[in-house]
């Protein structure tokens, strides 16, 4: 239950695994939304895309090195499409480097009580000792919902217009299938399997669920429901 973090079903909740796009929630929470709320960042600010960000593998917005795009575009790309290039560009713009950003995210995770989480990059692609647990991701999801309701709604959109094209939510199948669902993020790597952090509100009761390591999208969604 989201209000109390009471666990109503927990299997291997402390299990540590590599995790993927779910991490982008932490990036957006830890720095981006904090910076926006503190007026140190504006959604219309422009960011110059680095060579490092442009070379990130898919999923991505296919941004080019030297291209200038808004914070708004990067946030939409990261939240809706799990775009690696957008996530890296945000990290570099805010912290100066992806490594500094990852170090800060780990510190912020500890402050939130996420004791089994270590970040090594901005997007969650496989890296040595880059780990988290379902319980830690549930803590993060709850904080995202309660601390930044003005931005949380973005994770429930099935699509959004950006850079002259429509990008679709990687979580849209679950959002369409489960009544009351309004977020949050999917995740996948070959080592971590199919992951999902999801939340739904039914008759004023909010529940958060996190699954790591499912064998397919269909199985991941079935287990969640």
C-alpha positions as CSV (number, residue, x, y, z in Angstrom):
1,X,0.0,0.0,0.0
2,X,1.5,3.3,-1.1
3,X,0.5,5.4,1.9
4,X,2.3,3.2,4.4
5,X,4.5,1.1,2.2
6,X,2.8,-1.9,3.9
7,X,3.8,-5.0,1.9
8,X,0.8,-7.1,1.0
9,X,2.7,-9.6,-1.1
10,X,6.5,-9.8,-1.2
11,X,8.5,-12.5,-2.9
12,X,12.3,-11.9,-3.0
13,X,11.7,-8.3,-2.3
14,X,15.3,-7.7,-1.2
15,X,16.6,-9.5,-4.3
16,X,19.3,-7.4,-5.9
17,X,19.4,-7.3,-9.7
18,X,20.6,-5.2,-12.6
19,X,17.8,-2.8,-13.5
20,X,17.0,-0.8,-16.6
21,X,14.6,1.9,-17.5
22,X,13.0,1.9,-13.9
23,X,16.2,3.7,-12.9
24,X,15.2,6.7,-15.1
25,X,12.5,7.4,-12.4
26,X,15.3,7.9,-10.0
27,X,17.2,10.2,-12.3
28,X,14.1,12.3,-12.9
29,X,13.3,12.4,-9.2
30,X,16.8,12.9,-7.7
31,X,17.8,15.9,-9.7
32,X,15.6,16.9,-12.6
33,X,12.4,17.4,-10.7
34,X,14.2,18.8,-7.7
35,X,16.0,21.3,-9.8
36,X,12.8,22.3,-11.6
37,X,11.0,22.7,-8.3
38,X,13.8,24.8,-6.9
39,X,13.7,27.0,-10.0
40,X,17.4,26.2,-10.8
41,X,16.2,24.6,-14.0
42,X,13.5,25.5,-16.5
43,X,11.6,23.2,-18.9
44,X,12.4,25.6,-21.7
45,X,16.2,25.7,-21.0
46,X,18.2,24.4,-23.9
47,X,20.8,21.5,-23.7
48,X,23.6,20.8,-26.2
49,X,23.7,17.1,-26.9
50,X,27.2,15.6,-26.3
51,X,28.9,13.0,-28.4
52,X,28.6,10.6,-25.5
53,X,24.8,11.1,-25.2
54,X,24.3,10.8,-28.9
55,X,26.1,7.5,-29.1
56,X,23.9,5.8,-26.4
57,X,22.2,2.7,-27.7
58,X,18.4,2.4,-28.3
59,X,15.9,3.0,-26.9
60,X,16.5,6.6,-27.8
61,X,15.3,9.8,-29.4
62,X,18.1,9.6,-32.0
63,X,19.5,13.0,-30.9
64,X,22.6,14.2,-32.8
65,X,25.8,15.5,-31.2
66,X,25.7,19.3,-31.1
67,X,21.9,19.4,-31.4
68,X,20.2,21.8,-28.9
69,X,16.9,20.5,-27.3
70,X,14.8,21.7,-24.4
71,X,14.7,20.1,-20.9
72,X,11.1,19.5,-21.6
73,X,12.0,17.3,-24.6
74,X,14.5,15.4,-22.6
75,X,12.2,14.8,-19.7
76,X,9.4,13.6,-22.1
77,X,11.9,11.3,-23.9
78,X,13.2,9.8,-20.6
79,X,9.8,9.4,-18.9
80,X,7.7,8.2,-21.9
81,X,10.2,6.5,-24.2
82,X,13.0,5.5,-21.7
83,X,15.4,7.2,-24.1
84,X,19.0,6.6,-23.2
85,X,20.3,9.6,-25.0
86,X,17.8,11.9,-23.3
87,X,18.7,10.4,-19.8
88,X,22.4,10.9,-20.4
89,X,22.0,14.4,-21.7
90,X,20.0,15.4,-18.6
91,X,22.7,13.9,-16.3
92,X,25.5,15.7,-18.1
93,X,23.7,19.0,-18.1
94,X,22.8,18.9,-14.4
95,X,25.9,17.4,-12.9
96,X,28.6,18.0,-15.4
97,X,29.3,14.3,-16.1
98,X,27.4,11.1,-16.1
99,X,29.6,9.6,-13.4
100,X,29.0,12.5,-11.0
101,X,25.3,12.2,-11.6
102,X,25.4,8.4,-10.8
103,X,27.3,9.0,-7.6
104,X,24.8,11.6,-6.5
105,X,21.9,9.3,-7.3
106,X,23.4,6.6,-5.1
107,X,23.7,9.1,-2.2
108,X,20.1,10.3,-2.7
109,X,18.9,6.7,-2.8
110,X,20.5,6.1,0.6
111,X,18.8,9.2,2.0
112,X,15.5,7.8,0.9
113,X,16.2,4.4,2.5
114,X,17.1,2.5,-0.6
115,X,19.8,0.5,1.0
116,X,20.5,-2.0,-1.8
117,X,20.8,0.4,-4.7
118,X,24.0,1.5,-6.4
119,X,23.9,3.5,-9.6
120,X,26.7,3.5,-12.2
121,X,25.2,5.4,-15.1
122,X,22.2,7.6,-16.0
123,X,20.0,5.1,-17.8
124,X,20.4,1.7,-16.2
125,X,22.1,-0.3,-19.0
126,X,24.2,-3.1,-17.7
127,X,27.3,-2.1,-15.7
128,X,29.3,-3.8,-13.0
129,X,27.8,-3.4,-9.5
130,X,24.8,-1.5,-10.9
131,X,22.1,-2.9,-8.7
132,X,18.8,-2.4,-7.0
133,X,16.0,-4.3,-5.4
134,X,12.2,-4.4,-5.9
135,X,11.7,-2.9,-2.4
136,X,14.0,0.0,-3.1
137,X,12.2,0.7,-6.4
138,X,8.9,0.7,-4.5
139,X,10.3,3.3,-2.1
140,X,11.4,5.4,-5.1
141,X,8.0,5.1,-6.8
142,X,6.2,6.2,-3.7
143,X,8.4,9.3,-3.3
144,X,8.0,10.2,-6.9
145,X,4.2,10.1,-6.6
146,X,4.0,12.0,-3.3
147,X,6.8,14.5,-3.8
148,X,6.2,15.5,-7.4
149,X,2.5,15.0,-8.3
150,X,2.8,17.9,-10.8
151,X,5.2,15.8,-12.8
152,X,4.1,12.2,-12.0
153,X,1.2,12.4,-14.4
154,X,3.7,12.3,-17.3
155,X,4.3,8.6,-16.6
156,X,0.7,7.8,-17.2
157,X,0.5,9.2,-20.7
158,X,0.4,6.6,-23.5
159,X,2.0,8.9,-26.0
160,X,3.4,12.5,-26.4
161,X,4.4,14.8,-29.2
162,X,8.1,15.8,-29.2
163,X,10.5,16.9,-31.9
164,X,7.8,16.8,-34.5
165,X,6.8,13.2,-33.9
166,X,4.8,11.0,-31.6
167,X,6.6,8.8,-29.1
168,X,4.8,6.0,-27.3
169,X,5.0,4.9,-23.7
170,X,6.9,1.7,-23.2
171,X,4.4,0.9,-20.5
172,X,1.2,1.5,-22.6
173,X,0.1,-2.1,-22.6
174,X,-0.1,-2.3,-18.9
175,X,-1.7,1.1,-18.6
176,X,-4.4,0.1,-21.1
177,X,-5.0,-3.3,-19.4
178,X,-5.2,-2.5,-15.7
179,X,-7.9,-0.2,-14.5
180,X,-6.7,2.7,-12.3
181,X,-3.1,2.4,-13.4
182,X,-1.3,5.7,-14.0
183,X,2.5,4.7,-14.2
184,X,5.3,4.1,-13.8
185,X,8.2,2.5,-15.8
186,X,9.2,-0.7,-17.6
187,X,12.7,-2.0,-17.9
188,X,14.7,-4.7,-19.8
189,X,18.2,-5.9,-20.4
190,X,19.3,-9.4,-21.4
191,X,20.8,-10.0,-17.9
192,X,18.0,-8.4,-15.8
193,X,15.0,-9.7,-17.8
194,X,11.7,-7.8,-18.0
195,X,11.1,-5.4,-15.1
196,X,8.2,-3.2,-14.1
197,X,7.4,-0.7,-11.5
198,X,3.6,0.1,-11.6
199,X,1.1,2.0,-9.6
200,X,-2.7,2.2,-9.6
201,X,-5.3,4.1,-7.6
202,X,-8.7,2.5,-7.1
203,X,-11.3,4.2,-4.9
204,X,-8.7,6.2,-3.1
205,X,-6.4,3.2,-2.4
206,X,-3.1,3.4,-4.1
207,X,-1.0,0.2,-4.6
208,X,2.6,0.1,-5.9
209,X,4.0,-3.1,-7.5
210,X,7.5,-3.9,-8.6
211,X,8.6,-7.0,-10.6
212,X,12.2,-7.9,-11.6
213,X,13.4,-10.6,-13.9
214,X,10.2,-11.7,-15.8
215,X,10.8,-13.8,-18.9
216,X,8.6,-11.7,-21.3
217,X,6.5,-8.6,-21.4
218,X,3.3,-10.7,-21.3
219,X,4.5,-12.6,-18.2
220,X,5.6,-9.4,-16.5
221,X,2.2,-7.8,-17.0
222,X,0.4,-11.0,-16.0
223,X,2.3,-11.2,-12.7
224,X,1.6,-7.6,-11.9
225,X,-2.1,-8.0,-12.4
